[in-house]
Amino acid sequence: MESLASVIAIRLATSYGRIDAEPGACVGLPRHKLNRVLAFIEEHIAETVPVHQLAATVHMSPCHFARMFKQAVGQPPHVYILGQRMERAKDLLRNTDLPLVEVAARAAFQTQAHFAGVFRKHTGVTPRLFRLNSLSGHRRDACAQLR
């Protein structure tokens, strides 16, 4: 019965949920504005980027921008930016021999200690352990290719 109720609810929601919206209508920021903001974030990932600066790139108020960005991306701007910084740090840890303090700086963290704490919170391991694990993974991959 619960499954049948779920199917009926989904059918009703998709059929009658938002009759005022056009099919394929954009949720949140229009695509061109979202692309501009994402490109700006990518270019300035190693810097502190306040929401008002992001909003200014698309000529919006900070509050309205934050709401529209969250609707478009599914995360508030600061959470999205932190995720991008974590991905940048992971990439640097995997593919470079940069000291951890330099990785922290390139991922826009003021100190290595702050970087290590945030990194551990998001990945479950310290940056050093992440690097060691990724290095051992590369070695295993290389050995498998030699066989």
Buried (B, 14 or more C-beta within 10 A) or exposed (E): EEEEEEEEEEEEEEEEEEEEEEEEEBEBBEEEBBEBBBEBBEEBBEEEBEBEEBBBBBEBEBEEBBBBBBEBBEEBBBEBBBEBBBEBBBBBBBEEEBEBEEBBBBBBBEEBEEBBEBBBEBBEEBBEBBBEEBEEEEEEEEEEEEE
